C-alpha cells in the first residue's frame, strides 16, 4: 500500500530571494463541533477562509456539490486558533444561493472571494456547470452590496456583452495576473488545461477577453481536472499558480517573471497523489486526503505564513451523513414540516375538489362565480403547500441515509524557518 508523505520540503531554485520556509506540516482535519468537517453527500468540499461577516475573525466557507450550495462556518474562536460550529447557507438576493446541481460530476459551488469591481467590498465569484445544457459553464458574480448582503448572481461577460461560456470548465481563481490593476480570471478544465481570461473592461465594470492557455516552460499546463489557485505562495512579491488535480495532488508553478510579465517554468509538488482508493471505506486508508482536490491559500493560524487549505472526495459509504447538533434539529424540523404540510394539503385538496364540483353543478351564475372563486383560492393554497412539501422532502433526503461520499476539509500548515 502507498504511504502518504506527511511533510514536504519544497526546493525552489537557488536564485530565489525569499527567506520563507516552504515546508508543510502533516495535513490536519478542520473541525466543527470538535469533529472533522465532512460535508458527505456528494463529497467535493471546496474550502475558503475569509472574514465573511466583518467581525475581524476569519470564517470558513465550504462549497459542496449536492444542491450547489455554500456553507458559512462563523469563527467562534480566534484568528490564531480558529474554532467552528454551526454553519449557515450563503444567501444572495435574500435567498439561499444555489448554482445548477452537477450531480455525477461532483463540481458544485467553489467559492472565490475578491473585490471584482474594486468598490471596497469583497464579492463572491464561482461558476455554473449544467449537465442539462451539455455541461455548459458560465462564470457567476455575486456582488456584495453596501449593507453587507449579496445581490443575486449575474453572468460575467465579454466585450461583446455576451456571457462567457465554456465546456468542461472548473470554477475560477481571481487575481490581477498581469499587474495592470484589473482583476483577471484563471480557470481550469475537466479534461486538462489552465486558461487565462484577461480583464479588458474597467475597474468598476469588468469584462473578460477570450480564454488563452497558460504555459510553463513553453508547454501547456494540463493536469486532469485542473483546479487553479493564484497566490503569492513564496511571498516574493509576484503571483504564483497552484493547481489541484483529480488524483488529489497539488503542484506549484512558481512565477520566475515579474509582476507585469509573469513567467512560469516547471513545477514542484506540494501535495502528492492521494493513496485513497475510489472504493468504499474498507479499502481506503484513514486520515489522508482523497481525490478531486480543491485548493485555496490563506494564513490559517495568523503566523504570517500562507497555509494550504484542501477539500476532497473520498470513500464511498452507505448510511446517515455525519450530522452536527444543528443538522439533527434541522432534519427533525424538515420531517415535522413535511408531516404538517402533507396533512394540511390533504384537507385543502378535498375542499378544493368539493368547491370545483359545486361550481360545475350550480345553475345560477352568481353561485358559479362564488364557488369558482373559492376553488381558485383553495387551489393556490394547495400549490403553496405542494412547494412546502417538496422543500421538506429535499431536506429529509439531504440529511437522511443515503449512498454517498465523504467530503473532508484539510489544512496543511506552513512551518516557520526556525522550526
C-alpha positions in Angstrom: 0.0 0.0 0.0 1.2 3.5 -0.8 2.0 5.8 2.1 1.2 9.5 2.2 4.0 11.9 2.6 3.1 14.0 5.6 5.7 16.6 5.2 7.3 18.0 2.1 10.3 20.2 1.6 9.7 22.3 -1.5 13.0 23.1 -3.1 12.7 26.3 -5.2 15.6 27.3 -7.4 18.6 28.8 -5.5 18.2 32.2 -7.1 15.0 33.0 -5.0 15.3 35.9 -2.7 12.5 34.6 -0.5 13.5 33.5 3.0 10.1 31.9 3.7 10.1 28.2 4.6 8.1 26.1 2.1 7.9 23.0 4.3 4.4 21.8 5.0 3.3 20.1 8.2 1.1 17.0 8.2 -2.4 17.6 7.0 -5.0 18.2 9.7 -8.7 17.9 9.5 -10.5 21.2 10.1 -13.1 20.6 12.8 -16.6 21.8 13.6 -18.1 20.9 17.0 -14.8 19.2 17.6 -15.3 16.7 14.8 -13.8 16.6 11.3 -15.9 18.7 8.8 -17.4 16.1 6.4 -19.9 17.5 4.0 -20.5 14.0 2.7 -23.5 13.5 0.3 -21.7 14.1 -3.0 -18.3 15.0 -1.4 -16.4 17.7 -3.3 -15.6 20.0 -0.4 -14.3 23.4 -1.6 -12.8 25.5 1.3 -12.1 29.2 1.5 -11.0 31.2 4.6 -12.3 34.8 4.8 -13.6 37.3 7.3 -17.1 36.9 5.8 -19.2 38.8 8.4 -16.7 41.6 9.1 -16.1 40.9 12.8 -12.4 40.6 12.4 -12.3 36.8 12.6 -11.6 34.6 9.6 -14.6 32.4 8.8 -14.6 29.1 6.9 -16.6 28.8 3.7 -17.1 25.3 2.2 -18.8 24.7 -1.1 -20.5 21.4 -1.9 -21.9 19.6 -5.0 -25.2 18.4 -3.5 -27.6 21.2 -4.4 -24.8 23.6 -5.4 -24.8 25.5 -2.1 -22.1 27.2 0.1 -21.7 26.7 3.8 -20.6 29.6 6.0 -18.9 28.5 9.3 -18.5 31.5 11.6 -15.3 31.6 13.5 -16.2 31.4 17.2 -12.5 31.1 18.3 -9.6 33.4 17.4 -7.6 34.0 14.3 -4.6 32.2 15.8 -6.8 29.3 16.9 -9.9 29.2 14.7 -12.9 27.3 16.0 -16.1 26.4 14.1 -19.5 25.1 15.0 -22.8 25.5 13.2 -23.0 26.8 9.7 -25.4 28.9 7.6 -26.1 28.8 3.9 -24.7 31.6 1.8 -27.5 33.8 0.7 -27.9 36.2 -2.3 -30.9 38.3 -3.1 -32.4 37.3 0.2 -32.5 33.6 -0.7 -30.1 30.6 -0.3 -27.8 30.8 -3.3 -27.6 27.7 -5.5 -25.7 27.1 -8.7 -27.1 24.4 -11.0 -26.8 21.0 -9.5 -24.0 18.9 -11.0 -24.7 15.5 -9.5 -22.5 12.9 -11.1 -19.6 15.2 -11.8 -19.1 16.5 -8.3 -18.3 20.0 -9.3 -20.5 22.1 -7.0 -20.0 25.6 -5.5 -16.3 26.6 -5.5 -16.0 30.0 -3.7 -13.6 32.7 -4.7 -13.9 36.0 -2.8 -12.4 39.1 -4.4 -13.3 42.7 -4.9 -14.1 42.2 -8.5 -15.4 45.7 -9.2 -12.9 47.4 -6.8 -15.6 49.2 -4.8 -14.1 48.3 -1.5 -16.4 45.4 -0.9 -15.4 41.7 -1.3 -17.6 39.9 -3.8 -18.2 36.2 -4.5 -17.3 34.6 -7.8 -18.0 31.0 -8.8 -19.2 29.1 -11.9 -22.1 27.0 -13.0 -21.8 23.7 -14.8 -25.1 22.5 -16.2 -25.4 18.9 -17.3 -28.8 19.6 -18.8 -27.1 22.1 -21.2 -24.3 19.8 -22.3 -22.1 20.6 -19.3 -22.0 24.3 -20.3 -20.0 26.5 -17.9 -20.7 30.1 -17.1 -19.0 32.5 -14.6 -21.2 33.9 -11.9 -20.7 37.1 -9.9 -22.5 37.7 -6.6 -21.9 41.4 -6.0 -21.7 42.5 -2.3 -23.9 45.4 -1.5 -23.3 48.4 0.8 -25.3 46.7 3.6 -23.1 43.6 3.5 -25.6 41.4 1.8 -25.1 39.9 -1.7 -27.1 40.5 -4.9 -28.3 37.6 -7.0 -25.8 36.2 -9.4 -25.1 37.8 -12.7 -23.1 36.2 -15.5 -19.7 37.6 -16.3 -19.4 38.8 -19.9 -17.0 39.6 -22.7 -16.5 42.8 -24.6 -19.4 41.8 -26.9 -21.8 41.8 -24.0 -22.4 38.1 -24.3 -21.9 35.7 -21.3 -18.6 33.9 -21.1 -19.3 30.3 -21.8 -17.1 27.2 -21.9 -17.2 23.5 -21.9 -16.0 21.3 -19.1 -14.6 24.3 -17.1 -13.7 24.4 -13.5 -14.7 27.5 -11.4 -12.3 30.4 -11.3 -9.4 31.9 -9.4 -9.5 35.7 -9.5 -6.4 37.9 -9.3 -4.6 40.7 -11.1 -2.4 38.2 -13.0 -0.7 40.7 -15.4 -0.3 43.6 -12.9 -2.4 46.1 -14.8 -4.6 46.9 -11.8 -7.6 45.0 -13.0 -8.9 41.6 -11.7 -8.4 38.8 -14.2 -9.7 35.2 -14.1 -7.8 31.9 -14.3 -9.8 28.8 -14.9 -9.1 25.1 -15.3 -10.9 22.5 -17.3 -12.1 18.9 -16.5 -10.1 17.5 -19.4 -6.9 19.3 -18.6 -5.6 22.9 -19.2 -5.4 26.1 -17.3 -6.7 29.2 -19.1 -6.2 33.0 -18.6 -9.1 35.4 -19.1 -7.7 39.0 -19.2 -9.9 41.7 -17.8 -10.3 44.2 -20.8 -13.0 46.2 -19.1 -12.6 48.8 -16.3 -12.1 48.5 -12.5 -15.8 49.1 -11.9 -17.2 47.3 -15.0 -15.1 44.1 -15.6 -15.2 42.4 -19.0 -13.1 39.4 -20.0 -11.3 38.5 -23.2 -11.4 35.1 -24.8 -9.5 32.5 -22.7 -5.9 31.7 -23.7 -3.9 28.8 -22.3 -1.3 29.4 -19.7 2.1 27.7 -20.3 5.0 26.6 -18.2 8.5 26.4 -19.9 6.6 26.8 -23.2 4.3 23.8 -22.5 0.6 23.7 -21.7 -0.4 23.2 -18.1 -2.8 20.3 -18.4 -3.4 18.2 -15.3 -6.7 16.3 -15.4 -9.5 18.1 -13.6 -7.3 21.2 -13.1 -8.5 23.5 -10.3 -6.3 26.6 -10.1 -5.4 29.0 -7.3 -3.5 32.2 -7.9 -1.5 33.3 -4.9 2.0 34.6 -3.9 3.0 31.2 -2.4 6.6 32.0 -1.7 6.0 35.7 -0.6 8.4 37.1 -3.2 6.0 39.8 -4.4 4.8 38.1 -7.6 1.8 35.8 -8.1 2.4 32.1 -8.4 0.0 29.4 -9.7 -1.2 26.4 -7.7 -3.1 23.7 -9.5 -5.0 20.9 -7.8 -6.0 17.7 -9.8 -8.4 14.9 -9.8 -5.8 12.5 -8.3 -5.7 14.7 -5.2 -2.3 16.2 -6.0 -1.4 19.9 -5.7 1.5 21.4 -7.6 3.0 24.9 -7.6 4.2 26.7 -10.7 6.5 29.4 -9.4 6.5 32.7 -11.2 10.0 33.4 -12.4 9.0 36.6 -14.1 7.8 40.0 -12.9 4.5 41.4 -11.5 3.5 42.6 -15.0 5.1 39.8 -17.0 4.5 36.5 -15.3 6.7 33.6 -16.5 6.1 30.1 -15.3 8.9 27.5 -15.5 8.3 24.0 -14.2 6.5 23.0 -11.0 7.1 21.5 -7.6 4.7 19.1 -5.8 3.1 20.4 -2.7 0.7 17.5 -2.1 1.4 14.2 -3.8 -1.2 11.9 -5.4 -3.6 10.6 -2.9 -3.3 6.9 -1.9 -7.1 6.9 -1.1 -8.8 4.3 -3.3 -12.0 5.2 -5.2 -13.8 2.5 -3.3 -15.7 2.1 0.0 -14.2 2.9 3.4 -13.0 -0.6 3.9 -10.2 -0.2 1.4 -9.4 3.5 1.9 -6.6 4.3 4.4 -8.0 6.7 7.1 -6.7 10.1 7.9 -5.4 11.0 4.5 -6.8 13.5 1.9 -8.6 12.0 -1.0 -9.2 12.9 -4.6 -10.9 15.7 -6.6 -8.7 18.2 -4.7 -10.0 21.7 -4.4 -7.4 24.1 -3.1 -7.1 27.6 -1.6 -4.5 29.5 0.3 -4.8 31.6 3.5 -2.9 32.3 6.7 -4.9 29.8 8.8 -3.2 30.4 12.1 -2.2 34.0 11.7 1.5 33.4 11.9 2.3 35.4 8.9 2.7 32.5 6.5 0.3 31.3 3.9 -1.1 27.9 4.5 -2.8 25.4 2.2 -6.5 24.5 2.5 -7.7 21.5 0.7 -11.1 19.9 0.2 -11.6 16.4 -1.2 -13.8 13.4 -2.1 -13.1 10.1 -0.5 -14.5 6.7 0.5 -18.0 5.6 -0.6 -20.3 4.6 2.2 -24.0 4.0 2.8 -25.8 5.3 5.8 -26.5 8.6 7.6 -24.3 11.5 6.8 -22.4 12.8 9.8 -24.7 15.4 11.4 -23.8 18.1 13.8 -26.3 19.1 16.5 -28.0 21.9 14.5 -28.3 19.5 11.5 -30.0 16.9 13.7 -32.5 19.6 14.7 -32.9 20.7 11.0 -33.6 17.1 10.0 -36.3 16.8 12.7 -37.8 20.1 11.6 -37.9 19.0 7.9 -39.8 15.8 9.0 -42.2 17.8 11.1 -42.8 20.3 8.3 -43.4 17.6 5.8 -46.0 15.8 8.0 -47.8 19.1 8.8 -47.9 20.3 5.2 -49.0 16.9 3.9 -51.9 16.7 6.4 -53.0 20.3 5.6 -52.6 19.6 1.8 -54.9 16.6 2.1 -57.6 18.6 3.9 -57.4 21.5 1.5 -57.4 19.3 -1.6 -60.6 17.7 -0.5 -62.1 21.1 0.0 -60.9 22.2 -3.4 -62.4 19.2 -5.2 -65.7 19.9 -3.4 -65.7 23.6 -4.4 -65.0 22.7 -8.0 -67.7 20.1 -8.0 -70.2 22.7 -6.7 -69.2 25.2 -9.3 -69.8 22.7 -12.1 -73.2 21.7 -10.7 -74.6 25.1 -10.0 -77.0 26.7 -12.5 -77.1 30.3 -11.1 -74.3 32.5 -12.4 -73.7 34.2 -9.0 -73.3 30.8 -7.3 -71.0 29.5 -10.0 -68.8 32.6 -9.7 -68.6 32.3 -5.9 -67.7 28.6 -6.0 -65.2 29.1 -8.7 -63.5 31.9 -6.7 -63.4 29.7 -3.6 -61.9 26.9 -5.7 -59.3 29.1 -7.2 -58.2 30.4 -3.7 -58.0 26.8 -2.5 -56.0 25.7 -5.5 -53.5 28.5 -4.8 -53.1 27.3 -1.2 -52.8 23.7 -2.4 -50.0 24.7 -4.7 -48.2 26.6 -1.9 -48.4 23.5 0.3 -47.1 21.3 -2.6 -44.0 23.6 -2.7 -43.5 23.3 1.1 -43.8 19.5 0.9 -41.2 19.4 -1.9 -38.8 21.6 0.1 -39.3 19.4 3.2 -38.7 16.3 1.2 -35.5 17.7 -0.1 -34.4 18.4 3.4 -35.3 14.9 4.6 -33.3 13.4 1.7 -30.3 15.7 2.3 -30.0 14.8 5.9 -31.2 11.2 5.6 -29.5 7.8 5.0 -28.0 7.5 1.5 -25.2 6.1 -0.6 -22.6 8.9 -0.5 -19.0 10.2 -0.4 -17.0 11.8 2.3 -16.0 15.4 1.7 -13.4 16.4 4.2 -11.6 19.8 4.7 -7.9 19.8 5.5 -5.2 22.4 6.3 -1.5 22.0 5.6 0.2 24.5 7.9 3.4 26.1 6.7 6.4 25.5 9.0 8.4 28.5 10.2 12.0 28.9 9.2 13.2 28.2 12.8 11.2 25.0 13.3 
